[in-house]
Amino acid sequence: MKRPPWYPPTACSTSWTKPFAARRRRGRHLAPLLLGLSLSLAPLAQADTLPTSLTQTLEAVVEAPRSAEAIWAARQWVTRMEPRLARFIGDADLRRRLLERVYHEAALAGLPPALVMAVIQVESAFEAEAVSHAGARGLMQVMPFWVDELGRAQDDLLDPWLNLRYGCTILAHYLDAEHGDVTRALVRYNGSHGETWYPERVMRAWLGRWHIPGPDNLPRDTAQR
């Protein structure tokens, strides 16, 4: 059965948030740059209809199958991505844990993990506690109205793992709504309706830093050309 694009934000462990927070304190001089990188989910996105499939499965626990092949593929991907992430995160252990979580959340949402990495790079430059002038929060710069819409006031969008769950879910929803058109989905994710600067930046990051050659890793709207 094909997994639906929405899967539930559930309580995530916060045991790894402290190293992110320490890194954030060391990098406060990057705040002006982050403001330029984190324009995510503008108010226009609030007009989107919330899929009933999301509200129906909020409390469910959804886990991806962990076959030996899937575990091997995840390890190979993490190994290849780790040197590319070193520019943004100096701590090797933290890099691996973040990459493992990105791969897991992307798999649950049915997204290419390299696309998720590109979105994080453009949105927050991998600063887990980044907050934009518009109020978008965390790695994937999720707007707080999503928490209100879902009636989950207890959810902390600055929890990096929970933020990944929300961000991947939202992006997968837009990809499904746009029938796999990555450019249009990214425009909706960012709220930059009628403009292409945001998807262009994400595509450059995706293809320039995070992409691994192969048909399964190509942007879907690029592969069709």
C-alpha positions in Angstrom: 0.0 0.0 0.0 1.3 3.4 -0.9 2.0 5.5 2.2 -0.1 8.7 2.3 1.9 11.9 2.1 0.9 12.9 5.6 2.1 11.2 8.6 1.6 12.3 12.2 3.8 14.6 14.2 4.4 12.6 17.4 6.4 13.3 20.5 10.1 13.2 19.6 13.0 12.7 22.0 14.7 15.9 23.0 17.8 14.2 24.3 19.9 15.5 21.5 18.7 19.1 21.6 21.4 20.4 24.0 24.3 20.1 21.5 22.2 21.9 18.9 21.5 24.6 21.5 25.2 25.0 22.4 26.0 25.3 18.7 23.3 27.9 18.4 24.8 30.0 21.2 28.3 29.8 19.5 26.7 31.0 16.2 24.6 34.0 17.2 26.7 36.2 14.9 25.0 34.4 12.0 21.6 35.8 13.0 21.4 38.5 10.3 22.2 35.9 7.7 19.6 33.5 9.1 16.9 36.1 8.8 17.6 36.2 5.0 17.5 32.4 4.8 14.4 31.7 6.8 11.5 33.2 5.0 9.3 30.2 5.3 5.5 29.5 5.0 4.2 33.0 4.6 0.7 33.8 5.8 -0.8 32.8 2.4 -0.1 29.2 3.3 -2.6 29.5 6.2 -5.4 29.5 3.6 -4.6 25.9 2.6 -7.2 23.4 3.6 -5.9 21.0 6.2 -6.1 17.4 4.9 -8.5 15.3 6.9 -6.0 12.4 6.6 -3.6 14.3 8.8 -6.1 15.1 11.6 -7.3 11.5 11.5 -3.8 10.0 12.1 -2.3 12.6 14.5 -2.1 10.2 17.4 -1.0 7.1 15.4 2.5 5.9 15.4 3.9 5.5 11.9 7.3 3.8 11.4 9.0 2.9 8.2 10.0 -0.8 7.7 13.6 -1.4 8.7 14.8 -4.2 6.4 18.5 -5.1 6.2 18.5 -3.5 2.7 17.0 -0.3 4.1 19.5 -0.1 7.0 22.4 -0.6 4.6 21.1 2.1 2.2 20.7 4.5 5.1 24.2 3.9 6.3 25.6 4.4 2.9 23.8 7.7 2.5 24.9 9.0 5.8 28.5 8.1 5.1 28.4 10.0 1.7 26.6 13.0 3.2 28.7 13.5 6.3 31.6 15.3 4.6 29.2 17.6 2.9 27.6 18.6 6.1 30.9 19.4 7.9 30.8 23.0 6.6 27.7 23.6 8.7 28.1 21.3 11.7 31.6 20.7 13.1 30.7 18.0 15.6 31.0 14.6 13.8 28.6 12.8 16.2 26.0 15.4 15.8 26.3 15.4 12.0 25.7 11.6 11.9 22.7 11.8 14.2 21.1 14.6 12.2 21.7 12.8 9.0 20.2 9.6 10.3 17.2 11.5 11.5 16.8 13.3 8.2 17.0 10.0 6.3 14.4 8.4 8.6 11.9 11.3 8.4 12.4 11.7 4.6 11.6 8.0 4.2 8.5 8.2 6.3 7.3 11.1 4.2 8.3 9.6 0.9 10.8 12.4 0.1 14.3 12.3 -1.3 16.5 12.9 1.7 18.8 15.2 -0.3 15.8 17.4 -1.0 15.2 17.7 2.7 18.8 18.6 3.3 18.6 21.3 0.6 15.5 22.8 2.2 17.2 22.9 5.6 20.3 24.6 4.1 18.3 27.3 2.6 15.8 27.7 5.4 18.0 27.7 8.5 21.6 26.9 7.5 21.2 23.9 9.9 20.6 26.1 12.9 18.1 24.2 15.0 17.0 27.2 17.0 16.7 29.6 14.1 13.6 31.9 14.3 12.8 34.2 11.4 11.4 37.7 11.6 8.1 36.2 10.5 8.2 33.7 13.4 9.1 30.5 11.4 11.0 28.1 13.6 13.7 25.5 13.6 15.6 23.5 11.0 12.9 23.6 8.4 11.4 26.9 9.5 7.9 25.7 10.3 5.3 28.4 11.1 3.6 28.1 14.5 0.1 28.2 13.0 0.6 24.6 12.0 0.7 23.7 15.7 -2.4 25.7 16.3 -4.2 24.2 13.3 -3.5 20.7 14.6 -4.5 21.4 18.2 -1.1 20.3 19.4 0.0 23.2 21.7 2.5 21.0 23.5 4.6 20.6 20.4 7.9 22.5 20.5 9.0 23.4 16.9 12.5 24.1 18.2 12.9 20.4 19.0 15.0 19.5 15.9 13.5 16.1 15.5 9.9 17.2 15.9 10.6 20.1 13.5 11.8 17.6 10.9 8.6 15.6 11.3 6.5 18.7 10.7 8.6 20.1 7.9 8.8 16.8 5.9 5.1 16.2 6.4 4.2 19.7 5.1 6.5 19.4 2.1 5.2 15.9 1.3 1.7 17.3 1.4 2.5 20.1 -1.1 4.3 17.6 -3.4 1.2 15.4 -3.4 -1.1 18.4 -4.0 1.1 19.6 -6.9 1.3 16.0 -8.4 5.0 15.7 -7.9 6.0 19.1 -9.3 8.9 20.1 -7.0 9.1 23.7 -8.1 5.4 24.4 -7.4 5.6 22.5 -4.1 8.6 24.5 -2.9 6.8 27.7 -3.8 3.9 26.7 -1.6 6.2 25.6 1.2 7.8 29.0 1.3 4.7 31.0 0.5 6.5 32.9 -2.3 3.5 32.6 -4.7 4.2 33.8 -8.2 8.0 33.9 -7.7 10.7 31.3 -8.4 13.7 32.6 -6.3 13.0 30.2 -3.5 12.7 26.9 -5.5 15.8 28.0 -7.5 17.8 28.4 -4.4 16.7 25.0 -3.1 17.4 23.3 -6.4 20.9 24.8 -6.5 21.6 23.5 -3.0 20.1 20.1 -3.9 22.0 19.6 -7.1 25.1 21.4 -6.1 25.8 19.9 -2.6 23.4 17.1 -1.6 22.5 15.3 -4.8 23.7 11.7 -5.4 23.5 10.8 -9.1 20.9 8.2 -10.0 17.3 8.2 -11.2 15.8 7.8 -7.8 17.6 11.0 -6.6 16.6 13.3 -9.4 14.1 16.1 -8.8 10.8 14.7 -10.2 10.0 17.7 -12.3 13.6 17.9 -13.6 13.7 14.2 -14.5 10.6 14.6 -16.7 12.4 17.0 -19.0 
